[in-house]
Amino acid sequence: MRVPPLPRALVAGAARGAGRLSKRLGQGGGTSIPGLILTRLRPQATAEMALAVPNGVVLVSGTNGKTTTARLVRAALDASGAKVASNTAGANLERGVATALLHADGADVALFEADEAVLPKLIEQTRPRVVTLMNLFRDQLDRFGELEHLADRWQRAVAGLDPSCAVVYNADDPAVAEIAAAHPKTVSYGIDDPRAGRDRLPHAADSNRCRRCGVPLAYDLATIAHLGRWSCPECGLRRVQPDVRATRVELHGLGGQRLSMSTPEGAVELSLRLPGMHNSYNALAATATAWALGLDGEVTGPAMAKREAAFGRAERIQIGAVDVITLLAKNPAGANENLRTMLLEDRSLQSLQARGPGSGATHLQAMQPEDRSLHALVLLNDRTADGQDVSWIWDVDYELLLAGDRLASLTVGGDRAYDMALRFRYAGVDSSKLSVVPGVPAALDAALEAARPAGKLYALPTYTALLELRAVLAGRGLAPAFWEDQ
Amino acid sequence: MSGGVPAVRLCHLYPDLMGIYADRGNIAAFRQRLQWRGLALEVVEAGIGDPLPADCHLYYLGGGQDRDQLAAAGDLARKADLLHRVAGDGAVVLGVCGGYQLLSHGYTAADGRRIPGIGLLDADTIADPDRLIGDVVADVTLNGETRTVVGYENHAGRTHLGGGCTPLGRLRKGRGNNGADDCEGAVAGRLVGTYLHGPLLPKNPWMADVLLGWALDHAGSSLDLAPLDDGLERAAHAAAQARAGRKR
């Protein structure tokens, strides 16, 4: 027997109630449950609600950076005076989007970060006005299958877009660029600062062959993993000159960065409180998206500049005497950028010290010698949102932590603490420095204890380990719960 | 590279193409387990168009995406004769995931396209739309000794063995070669193919040492593989086994 779908208003009311209940019962922030219930009872609800948003839907997707980019676009939209519905807490599956739409009454525009595997479905349901395609890195092999299959699905989804939809895309990602370039209306972005590059592709490069003809791509600038200025020596396919491009990237360790951009409206200078070149890409994506939305750069730039890192993305929290810097590490490309950012921070300290005694810089001689020892807490979970296959940790350059013989303590925890411990054992970490503490609260305490003399601890959790860590900190009154994060 | 007596020379085939399932971890296991014993591993990388060295003791071929596997297959065909010769002379050959398929007769992809292998292992693979994904526990017999090996599998291929090789392991958990006959991997002399990654060797130090022992033997070395403190490896092995036991 076919049951006719229930009326939307009735279903929506019940679903909202379930969200409030979930929050009250301490099961989370009610960021997904209402949408899950709603779409079960009335599958077409997402499409109906999306259609009702007057200025349309913006989708932001990619393996890395979608949360931060959506936050930056949100800041730009807020500054423009628009009323925005969005799923800022990272609830980026269909149910999270449906939940956000449930609370979209009175919104002018809807902005959603979309899980990369769910993007094709969300494109179909929400018929977006702008889609921002950021990057495709290797992530969660067990869930997504192989990268190229995901790229094929994106390609079909883009082919099904309305021609009036603007596709904002990362010109530096060859797979993404090839997919997006087929669309009639696009805005591209990329990095054009030769000093931002590395001389060769790192080993964790995922997509370094031409999607059209299969031969290895050539790069005259490689930035992150397989991103850069690429060209195919066989078929001549090459990266276009991006519409929005960074002509100068100046990284200031964990403190942030300064970007000089060239846009269709002219030159833009942007100081960001977000560290690392991955965030340069996020800022470019947000700038290009804001431009595609017709927002005024004079207004949106300063709003983006004020944005702090999303929770767990180079976030600093003081716990007692220890400054804890949390860097989400969920796949090789993201984790490698975070490690580089963190060591860049430490290197700037190092060069300061190197100019100390004996170098003629007398004002530095008075400085207390700083404790240069490095303390780290690495948390590895393997839940659905992390991926059950933890092979990826072997493609992260954790060896960087061993440089300069500064690593003083390394605490590993999470559901797969022993896999992480072996990763470090086979990287050559001395067993006397390595502690395995499976539970997250206990691992945090052990790491804090070890880091107390140095006053600084780097925490590198996977996504669900970050949620656990955040819950522990919230329980101790040290951080807001994740759903309260904006 | 740190010091140590040069003991084993390893050829890593297509490290950039066939390396998506933590193949670096297997190489690291070989390297460190020699280094902790004062011995050294020399690694020679052989990519597309590179000559295949004939004087290695151990040849390693990892897993890749279908497209990369196809590119590697074309090149491997040109290296096949030499690989057959060194394998015949007693060199160790280890293929993981796609590498396992390339060492056997071939792989028929979901779209019907055939990716030929080099027929070193008497096995053949046909893709199925349903991927076999998850934790694996298998009893593996090598050198007449049976031990439990743990790993993770993720493959579309259904592999069936011919008479020229035997299953590497008998499954206790997981799907293995084809999800039907309780067999995992294939072995013929010193040729080993397996779907287990995660990576395979750090959590299964016994198997790493068996392969290193064979490689040392092929090198004509009288060096011994002294026992190591494998406490952490044993704990990781036990945790993986407990985890697999909780599921299914």
Chai-1 contact restraints between the chains, C-beta under 6 A:
chainA,res_idxA,chainB,res_idxB,connection_type,confidence,min_distance_angstrom,max_distance_angstrom,comment,restraint_id
A,L141,B,N154,contact,1.0,0.0,6.0,A-B,restraint_1
A,D142,B,I133,contact,1.0,0.0,6.0,A-B,restraint_2
A,D142,B,N154,contact,1.0,0.0,6.0,A-B,restraint_3
A,E146,B,Q65,contact,1.0,0.0,6.0,A-B,restraint_4
A,E148,B,Q65,contact,1.0,0.0,6.0,A-B,restraint_5
A,E148,B,R67,contact,1.0,0.0,6.0,A-B,restraint_6
A,D389,B,Y152,contact,1.0,0.0,6.0,A-B,restraint_7
A,S391,B,Y21,contact,1.0,0.0,6.0,A-B,restraint_8
A,S391,B,A22,contact,1.0,0.0,6.0,A-B,restraint_9
A,S391,B,H197,contact,1.0,0.0,6.0,A-B,restraint_10
A,S391,B,G198,contact,1.0,0.0,6.0,A-B,restraint_11
A,W394,B,A22,contact,1.0,0.0,6.0,A-B,restraint_12
A,W394,B,R24,contact,1.0,0.0,6.0,A-B,restraint_13
A,W394,B,G25,contact,1.0,0.0,6.0,A-B,restraint_14
A,W394,B,P199,contact,1.0,0.0,6.0,A-B,restraint_15
A,Y418,B,A235,contact,1.0,0.0,6.0,A-B,restraint_16
A,Y418,B,A236,contact,1.0,0.0,6.0,A-B,restraint_17
A,Y418,B,A239,contact,1.0,0.0,6.0,A-B,restraint_18
A,A421,B,L232,contact,1.0,0.0,6.0,A-B,restraint_19
A,L422,B,P202,contact,1.0,0.0,6.0,A-B,restraint_20
A,L422,B,A236,contact,1.0,0.0,6.0,A-B,restraint_21
A,R425,B,L232,contact,1.0,0.0,6.0,A-B,restraint_22
A,Y426,B,A28,contact,1.0,0.0,6.0,A-B,restraint_23
A,Y426,B,Q32,contact,1.0,0.0,6.0,A-B,restraint_24
A,Y426,B,P202,contact,1.0,0.0,6.0,A-B,restraint_25
